[in-house]
């Protein structure tokens, strides 16, 4: 079985999941879906955003084929404006490599998590396991509970 801090945390909390090994280069969500042989709408990518005002950075999870809508994301959070972090900024803010950024690896780091509402209609979703080459499948409600996420229609 694939083991890292994320899988050990999920096991310790008794959360059912399955971990998958993928190539360790940076993959798009669509590439990950193709390798896993699953519907791209069930693979969620983590997009790092920052606020205009001071405050916690945001991890927005949206389906692989979609893009985060920053105006709607700001509205869901009650912010005037939010900004997309560059890949370099995302790595600096999270301490993780792009392609391996996961809210599951950043639970105690003060990020606000927002998950696209499309996740709620799925039995299971796939997301990064906190490092390139590891993908986790779990129930959306477990992810929402674990990360104390807000849910909203944030992708287009």
C-alpha angles and dihedrals in degrees: 000000000000110000131194136128092284096052091044090051092049091049092048091052093046093240115156112235143140124224123211130196116227132175109291097233118101106279129190117235089252091054090049090051091051093050091046091046093231138126108280088225088068094054112085125201122206115233118193116218135175132212128244088229123048114279145106118320114249130236108203116192116204134166114273096249093050137072128224112256102222094198092054092042089054090049093050089053096042091243127138092223141354128195133216111242116229116241089258092050091046091054092046093047096046102029088227131108118256104259090039102056110126134166086222090066093046102048098127096035099089101251120149110229123209120182125197110251091236087079091069093065092055126086091217139003135201125227140158116291094219098275137053111274097031124094125180128209117202143141113283092229090057090052092047092049095045095048096035085232129184114229122216143141096269104148134078 
